[in-house]
Amino acid sequence: MKTIGNIFLVWRKGRGGRRITIGVIKRNASEGVRFQYVQEGLAEALKLGFKHYEGFPDTDKVYTENVLDIFGQRIIRSERNDVKDFYNFWQIDRKYKEDDFYMLAYTQGLLPTDNFEFLADFNPIKGLSFITEIAGLSTYKIPSNFISVGDRLVYLLEKNNEYDNNAVVLTKANKKLGYVKCIHNKVFHKTDKYFEVQVHRIEKNGLLNRVFLKVSI
């Protein structure tokens, strides 16, 4: 898949916490799939109580065996009754449903039981479309009726952000909603092409709790 670069393993201490890049999964034809920790982010996460990802205990090693077997355990399998809804939500191309690298990239490997995310560094190729999420909602406390599914949001590349050189701000009616997730935001900086950012699904309770977005080029 030319749309997918590396996949970054991201962790945060809890909901509302800052996302920290702690590892990277790489795949190429000559070396296969490799995983290694990103030492700078790992050092920051260790201070917050992180230890290691289960199955990869040596934080200095480059892992070359069973990488997708271990990380692929996070992916919903096709025998489940609700798998059609899962595919539809994440906009999965069915011909890649058995490709765990693709599935991690496009579903983010999200589980309700931990705080890991698998965020792909996408390439701005024509036809690219992926699901992401607004980061920072807990900071901006947006009323739940301010946006609706199907709304198109305005984005702006934010320079001089102290936390992320690739920051992308999201707004509606000149009101700041939050940011595109880290790593996912990189693709906006790789091209001058216009992206369509549309509200895909909303979870709310008085305030917006989670807002998933469909990003297309």
Rosetta silent file (secondary structure, phi, psi, omega in degrees, C-alpha in Angstrom):
SEQUENCE: MKTIGNIFLVWRKGRGGRRITIGVIKRNASEGVRFQYVQEGLAEALKLGFKHYEGFPDTDKVYTENVLDIFGQRIIRSERNDVKDFYNFWQIDRKYKEDDFYMLAYTQGLLPTDNFEFLADFNPIKGLSFITEIAGLSTYKIPSNFISVGDRLVYLLEKNNEYDNNAVVLTKANKKLGYVKCIHNKVFHKTDKYFEVQVHRIEKNGLLNRVFLKVSI
SCORE:     score description
SCORE:     0.000 S_00000001
   1 L     0.000  111.458 -178.870    0.000    0.000    0.000 S_00000001
   2 L   -69.223  -18.923 -179.472    1.665    3.167   -1.218 S_00000001
   3 L   -72.978  -19.829 -174.323   -0.584    5.281    1.012 S_00000001
   4 E  -104.008  124.705  170.273    1.012    3.883    4.180 S_00000001
   5 E   -90.813 -128.623  174.967    4.484    4.844    5.383 S_00000001
   6 E   -80.397  158.459  173.132    5.594    3.721    8.833 S_00000001
   7 E  -110.048  128.891 -178.220    3.132    2.991   11.624 S_00000001
   8 E  -103.838  133.499  174.919    3.917    4.611   14.962 S_00000001
   9 E   -85.600  120.780 -175.986    2.978    3.099   18.310 S_00000001
  10 E  -118.232  141.925 -179.799    1.575    5.865   20.484 S_00000001
  11 E  -135.493  149.310  170.600    0.744    5.719   24.208 S_00000001
  12 L  -140.869  154.456 -174.019   -0.746    8.077   26.736 S_00000001
  13 L   -64.891  -35.252  179.982   -1.174    7.768   30.469 S_00000001
  14 L  -171.696  175.522 -179.837   -4.928    8.243   30.321 S_00000001
  15 L   -58.536  130.994 -176.935   -7.782    9.960   28.549 S_00000001
  16 L    92.436  -14.586  178.566   -6.910   13.610   28.084 S_00000001
  17 L   -76.481  159.066 -179.937   -3.192   12.900   28.429 S_00000001
  18 L   -74.010  137.003  179.055   -0.722   13.886   25.744 S_00000001
  19 L   -74.667  134.848 -178.626    0.030   11.227   23.149 S_00000001
  20 E  -121.773  127.638  177.398    3.651   10.038   23.183 S_00000001
  21 E   -78.793  115.685 -175.652    5.296    8.198   20.275 S_00000001
  22 E  -113.701  -10.282 -178.895    7.052    5.205   21.820 S_00000001
  23 E  -161.330  168.181  179.821    7.690    2.879   18.880 S_00000001
  24 E  -141.817  137.175  175.379    7.684    2.444   15.123 S_00000001
  25 E  -109.612  125.419 -179.605    6.694   -0.434   12.830 S_00000001
  26 E  -120.272  145.655  176.608    8.386   -0.497    9.435 S_00000001
  27 E  -137.501  129.820  169.902    7.731   -2.759    6.454 S_00000001
  28 E  -147.414  166.259 -172.170    9.639   -3.158    3.212 S_00000001
  29 L   -65.089  -33.947 -174.799   10.169   -5.895    0.662 S_00000001
  30 L   -84.323  -34.683 -174.657   13.793   -6.627    1.550 S_00000001
  31 L  -111.427   -2.315  178.719   13.676   -6.601    5.364 S_00000001
  32 E    73.249 -146.302 -177.368   10.076   -7.531    6.097 S_00000001
  33 E  -104.763  130.398 -179.948    8.348   -6.082    9.171 S_00000001
  34 E  -128.920  148.755  173.964   10.390   -4.615   12.024 S_00000001
  35 E  -131.337  137.281  173.097    9.487   -2.990   15.322 S_00000001
  36 E  -149.311  155.078  178.658   11.646   -0.907   17.610 S_00000001
  37 E   -77.766  147.436  173.268   11.083    1.591   20.383 S_00000001
  38 L   -92.551  109.854 -166.161   11.601    5.310   19.820 S_00000001
  39 H   -62.903  -38.520 -178.792   14.008    6.093   22.632 S_00000001
  40 H   -63.233  -48.175  178.668   13.164    9.769   23.152 S_00000001
  41 H   -68.071  -37.966  178.902    9.443    9.113   23.511 S_00000001
  42 H   -58.750  -44.124  179.875   10.060    5.958   25.501 S_00000001
  43 H   -59.449  -39.449  178.902   12.087    7.896   28.087 S_00000001
  44 H   -67.617  -41.853 -178.912    9.199   10.338   28.502 S_00000001
  45 H   -68.225  -36.799  179.199    6.639    7.535   28.828 S_00000001
  46 H   -59.589  -34.631  179.095    8.732    5.631   31.386 S_00000001
  47 H   -66.570  -22.750 -178.003    8.545    8.656   33.671 S_00000001
  48 L   -98.763    5.108  175.415    4.754    8.400   33.528 S_00000001
  49 L   108.725   -3.418  177.206    4.626    4.733   34.436 S_00000001
  50 L   -68.882  146.109  178.070    4.912    2.973   31.088 S_00000001
  51 L  -114.778  -70.156  174.812    7.016   -0.216   31.094 S_00000001
  52 L  -166.585  164.984  175.610    6.902   -1.950   27.716 S_00000001
  53 E   -79.948  134.624 -179.011    4.427   -3.366   25.221 S_00000001
  54 L   -56.242  126.193 -178.378    3.517   -6.981   26.012 S_00000001
  55 L   101.097  -13.654  179.062    5.577   -9.255   23.779 S_00000001
  56 E  -132.461   70.188 -172.023    8.369   -6.718   23.263 S_00000001
  57 L   -76.973  -25.680 -177.925   10.135   -6.487   26.624 S_00000001
  58 L   -87.759  106.372 -173.445   13.611   -5.471   25.420 S_00000001
  59 L   -77.382   -3.941  177.829   13.352   -1.758   24.762 S_00000001
  60 L  -105.096   -2.043 -172.985   16.750   -1.632   22.987 S_00000001
  61 L   -93.253  148.482  168.545   16.105   -4.431   20.502 S_00000001
  62 L   -96.239  113.027 -176.569   14.999   -4.281   16.871 S_00000001
  63 E   -87.350  131.846 -178.536   12.332   -6.976   16.595 S_00000001
  64 L  -124.445   -4.064 -177.833   12.060   -8.809   13.280 S_00000001
  65 L  -120.533  138.838  173.808   10.014  -11.903   14.181 S_00000001
  66 L    60.937   21.719 -177.607    6.299  -12.255   14.976 S_00000001
  67 H   -62.469  -52.411 -179.048    5.776   -8.481   14.924 S_00000001
  68 H   -74.360  -25.311  175.365    2.448   -8.564   13.103 S_00000001
  69 H   -62.619  -40.647 -178.795    1.399  -11.765   14.880 S_00000001
  70 H   -75.969  -53.182 -178.805    1.599   -9.913   18.199 S_00000001
  71 H   -67.797  -29.129 -178.803    0.208   -6.541   17.161 S_00000001
  72 H   -67.290  -13.443  177.214   -2.381   -8.216   14.918 S_00000001
  73 H   -65.180  -14.134 -179.888   -4.130   -9.631   17.989 S_00000001
  74 H   -83.933   -7.323 -172.933   -5.737   -6.190   18.335 S_00000001
  75 L   -93.078  132.865  174.301   -7.626   -6.518   15.045 S_00000001
  76 L   -65.223  132.622 -176.535  -11.251   -7.666   14.873 S_00000001
  77 L   -94.155  159.536 -170.583  -11.412  -10.834   12.793 S_00000001
  78 L   -68.664  -13.462 -179.592  -13.799  -11.571    9.964 S_00000001
  79 L   -79.846  -10.352 -179.860  -15.639  -14.347   11.841 S_00000001
  80 L   -72.961  145.909 -176.552  -17.239  -11.839   14.237 S_00000001
  81 L   -65.435  -30.230 -175.710  -20.901  -10.997   13.679 S_00000001
  82 L   -96.337   15.619 -173.445  -20.281   -7.242   13.808 S_00000001
  83 H   -66.333  -30.385  178.997  -17.316   -7.228   11.452 S_00000001
  84 H   -62.994  -42.894  177.658  -19.281   -5.569    8.627 S_00000001
  85 H   -63.356  -39.122  178.339  -20.001   -2.560   10.863 S_00000001
  86 H   -61.188  -48.742  179.047  -16.333   -2.497   11.865 S_00000001
  87 H   -61.423  -42.662 -178.500  -15.184   -2.451    8.231 S_00000001
  88 H   -65.802  -41.536 -179.212  -17.706    0.226    7.321 S_00000001
  89 H   -60.821  -46.104 -176.214  -16.752    2.491   10.217 S_00000001
  90 H   -88.091    3.209  177.235  -13.038    2.401    9.374 S_00000001
  91 L    58.955   45.609 -175.371  -13.682    2.521    5.599 S_00000001
  92 L   -77.340  131.766  170.559  -11.742   -0.710    5.072 S_00000001
  93 L   -77.903  113.518 -170.488  -10.946   -1.864    1.546 S_00000001
  94 H   -58.593  -25.830 -177.603  -12.021   -5.517    1.840 S_00000001
  95 H   -70.285  -12.513  178.267   -9.231   -6.783   -0.393 S_00000001
  96 H  -109.011   11.601 -172.880   -6.748   -5.844    2.345 S_00000001
  97 L   -65.079  -20.647  177.729   -8.697   -7.218    5.322 S_00000001
  98 L   -95.295    0.673  179.533   -6.183  -10.054    5.850 S_00000001
  99 L   -93.654  103.224 -173.921   -3.203   -7.673    5.721 S_00000001
 100 H   -65.406  -30.663  177.406   -2.456   -6.874    9.370 S_00000001
 101 H   -64.477  -47.371  176.853   -0.141   -3.988    8.512 S_00000001
 102 H   -60.410  -46.395 -175.879   -2.915   -2.323    6.512 S_00000001
 103 H   -65.135  -38.587  175.262   -5.505   -3.096    9.185 S_00000001
 104 H   -63.247  -41.705 -177.963   -3.390   -1.621   11.982 S_00000001
 105 H   -64.402  -41.808 -172.751   -2.811    1.505    9.913 S_00000001
 106 H   -91.315  -18.029  178.078   -6.458    2.068    9.048 S_00000001
 107 H  -107.410   -9.600  179.841   -8.124    0.982   12.333 S_00000001
 108 L    68.791    4.795  178.040   -5.424    2.338   14.702 S_00000001
 109 L    56.455   31.891 -174.309   -5.545   -0.943   16.650 S_00000001
 110 L   -72.989  135.763  173.109   -7.772    0.717   19.239 S_00000001
 111 L  -130.396  147.685  178.803   -8.953   -1.290   22.245 S_00000001
 112 L   -75.522   -6.602 -172.650  -11.104   -0.073   25.165 S_00000001
 113 L   -98.403   -4.937  178.557   -8.779   -1.817   27.637 S_00000001
 114 L  -149.639 -175.662 -174.206   -5.561    0.176   27.143 S_00000001
 115 L  -117.618   32.559  177.197   -4.131    3.485   25.924 S_00000001
 116 E   -96.713  147.001  173.307   -2.207    2.382   22.831 S_00000001
 117 E  -139.532  145.648  178.687   -2.848    3.648   19.301 S_00000001
 118 E  -113.094  104.391 -171.124   -1.216    2.670   16.015 S_00000001
 119 E  -110.852  121.648 -176.039   -1.020    5.804   13.887 S_00000001
 120 E   -84.259  142.359  170.714    0.122    5.627   10.292 S_00000001
 121 E   -88.592   91.419 -173.676    2.273    8.236    8.601 S_00000001
 122 E   -76.105  157.128  175.776    0.162    8.409    5.445 S_00000001
 123 L  -105.543  139.211 -174.612    1.333    9.572    2.030 S_00000001
 124 L   -78.323   64.755  179.884   -0.717   12.183    0.120 S_00000001
 125 L   -93.233  140.620  179.666   -1.575    9.973   -2.838 S_00000001
 126 L   -52.958  131.413 -177.777   -4.721   10.684   -4.865 S_00000001
 127 L    96.753   -7.795  177.906   -7.579    8.614   -3.490 S_00000001
 128 L   -60.759  134.715  175.569   -6.224    8.514    0.070 S_00000001
 129 E  -151.964  128.700 -179.803   -9.013    8.391    2.637 S_00000001
 130 E  -149.491  162.198  179.348   -8.675    7.494    6.299 S_00000001
 131 E   -99.827  132.500  175.159  -10.404    7.901    9.652 S_00000001
 132 E  -133.968 -161.053 -173.010   -8.797    9.955   12.393 S_00000001
 133 E  -150.587  149.250  175.511   -9.981   11.788   15.490 S_00000001
 134 E   -75.428  126.319  174.031   -9.965   15.278   16.974 S_00000001
 135 E   -96.634  144.981  175.557   -7.330   15.603   19.703 S_00000001
 136 L    94.769    8.190 -179.234   -7.741   18.148   22.502 S_00000001
 137 H   -60.141  -35.817 -178.628  -11.517   18.052   22.913 S_00000001
 138 H   -67.138  -21.881  177.829  -11.193   17.807   26.687 S_00000001
 139 H   -79.590  -41.874 -171.968   -9.284   21.089   26.647 S_00000001
 140 H   -90.653  -15.907  172.376  -11.697   23.080   24.509 S_00000001
 141 L    48.725   66.824 -177.015  -14.947   21.682   25.988 S_00000001
 142 L   -85.761  129.396  176.208  -17.135   22.038   22.905 S_00000001
 143 E   -56.059  144.165 -171.835  -20.950   21.822   23.410 S_00000001
 144 L   -66.211  -20.837 -178.581  -22.343   18.621   21.940 S_00000001
 145 L   -94.698    7.902 -175.332  -24.685   20.417   19.538 S_00000001
 146 L   -76.024  -31.035  177.419  -21.993   22.572   17.944 S_00000001
 147 L  -130.159  161.276 -179.804  -21.146   20.091   15.184 S_00000001
 148 L  -134.712  158.090  175.274  -23.016   17.289   13.426 S_00000001
 149 L   -58.392  133.695 -178.190  -22.115   14.191   11.442 S_00000001
 150 L    98.889  -16.453  178.013  -21.403   15.245    7.863 S_00000001
 151 L   -61.323  143.999  173.508  -20.087   18.712    8.748 S_00000001
 152 E  -100.903  130.103 -176.997  -16.977   19.801    6.885 S_00000001
 153 L  -102.186  154.874  176.109  -14.309   21.353    9.063 S_00000001
 154 E   -95.228  138.396  177.903  -11.674   23.929    8.229 S_00000001
 155 E  -121.390  154.035 -178.765   -8.046   23.071    8.949 S_00000001
 156 E  -143.256  128.936  176.099   -4.998   25.249    9.370 S_00000001
 157 E   -71.451  122.018 -176.070   -1.330   24.292    9.588 S_00000001
 158 L  -100.104  117.658  178.679   -0.098   25.736   12.874 S_00000001
 159 L   -88.252  154.033  175.242    3.489   26.897   12.945 S_00000001
 160 L    64.526   29.392  172.985    5.560   27.200   16.116 S_00000001
 161 L   -74.138  129.114 -172.852    3.464   24.753   18.137 S_00000001
 162 L   -71.112  -18.490 -177.246    5.569   23.902   21.189 S_00000001
 163 L  -103.109  -25.615 -171.739    4.468   20.249   21.277 S_00000001
 164 L  -150.952  117.714  179.201    4.233   19.226   17.616 S_00000001
 165 L   -68.479  -15.261 -178.581    5.967   20.629   14.542 S_00000001
 166 L  -107.452   22.322 -174.817    3.221   19.092   12.396 S_00000001
 167 L   -58.837  139.034  176.769    0.246   20.554   14.282 S_00000001
 168 E  -131.689  115.785 -178.690   -2.997   21.002   12.336 S_00000001
 169 E   -84.113  142.447  176.712   -5.805   23.046   13.930 S_00000001
 170 E  -115.127  134.733 -179.355   -9.453   22.207   13.250 S_00000001
 171 E  -137.441  160.364  167.546  -12.190   24.845   13.317 S_00000001
 172 E  -140.817  131.211 -178.790  -15.832   25.415   12.533 S_00000001
 173 L    51.066   41.091  178.585  -17.304   28.912   12.177 S_00000001
 174 L    66.365   12.750  176.636  -13.947   30.291   13.363 S_00000001
 175 E  -101.845  128.364 -179.182  -14.210   28.352   16.641 S_00000001
 176 E   -74.298  125.852 -179.089  -11.248   26.156   17.516 S_00000001
 177 E   -99.129  -32.303 -175.411  -12.262   22.538   18.118 S_00000001
 178 E   153.978 -148.776 -174.754   -8.885   20.898   18.634 S_00000001
 179 E  -132.443  157.569  166.350   -6.217   19.281   16.503 S_00000001
 180 E   -68.086  140.740  179.387   -5.713   16.414   14.080 S_00000001
 181 L   -50.774  146.689  173.332   -4.080   13.520   15.933 S_00000001
 182 L   -56.662  156.846 -175.183   -0.297   13.438   16.009 S_00000001
 183 L    71.096  -55.018  176.605    1.314   11.388   13.220 S_00000001
 184 H   -60.175  -27.474 -177.780   -1.907   11.596   11.174 S_00000001
 185 H   -72.618  -17.360 -176.358   -1.282   15.318   10.908 S_00000001
 186 H   -60.614  -34.543 -174.900    1.982   14.828    9.001 S_00000001
 187 H   -62.841  -29.124  179.865    0.240   14.138    5.707 S_00000001
 188 H   -66.668  -25.680 -177.453   -1.180   17.683    5.670 S_00000001
 189 H   -90.354   -5.238 -175.557    2.375   19.062    5.640 S_00000001
 190 L   -91.345   -7.815 -174.337    3.562   16.869    2.757 S_00000001
 191 L  -153.392  159.838  173.103    1.537   18.498   -0.007 S_00000001
 192 L   -93.567    0.017 -179.862   -0.236   21.653   -1.092 S_00000001
 193 L   -65.830  153.374 -178.513   -3.234   19.603   -2.170 S_00000001
 194 L   -85.526  134.508  174.364   -6.557   20.284   -0.468 S_00000001
 195 L  -103.352  140.701  170.441   -7.913   17.776    2.039 S_00000001
 196 E   -95.182  126.435 -179.454  -11.582   17.341    2.800 S_00000001
 197 E  -118.477  111.324 -172.800  -12.143   16.880    6.552 S_00000001
 198 E  -122.868  139.545  178.417  -15.635   15.656    7.379 S_00000001
 199 E   -67.295  124.092 -172.657  -17.227   14.676   10.702 S_00000001
 200 E  -101.613  -44.939  177.807  -17.649   10.886   10.602 S_00000001
 201 E  -156.449  149.003 -177.596  -19.040    9.965   14.031 S_00000001
 202 E  -126.671  135.624  168.142  -19.666   11.735   17.336 S_00000001
 203 E  -115.995  126.126 -171.842  -19.691   10.504   20.929 S_00000001
 204 E  -145.585  159.088  175.516  -21.177   13.076   23.277 S_00000001
 205 L  -160.095   78.356 -173.878  -22.641   13.691   26.708 S_00000001
 206 L    83.332  -54.823  173.122  -23.391   17.375   27.119 S_00000001
 207 E  -112.397  164.087  174.811  -19.948   18.066   25.680 S_00000001
 208 E   -72.300  121.904  177.940  -18.220   16.426   22.747 S_00000001
 209 E   -91.227  -48.572  177.857  -16.330   13.402   24.085 S_00000001
 210 E  -142.605  139.496  175.941  -14.926   11.966   20.861 S_00000001
 211 E  -131.992  115.500  176.363  -15.211   13.111   17.260 S_00000001
 212 E   -92.137  142.313 -175.874  -14.025   10.847   14.450 S_00000001
 213 E  -123.880  147.559  170.187  -13.189   12.436   11.123 S_00000001
 214 E  -103.846  121.705  179.620  -12.883   11.230    7.561 S_00000001
 215 E  -108.205  126.629 -177.449   -9.907   12.792    5.805 S_00000001
 216 E  -134.516  152.299  176.380   -9.808   12.525    2.007 S_00000001
 217 L  -131.802    0.000    0.000   -7.675   13.870   -0.794 S_00000001
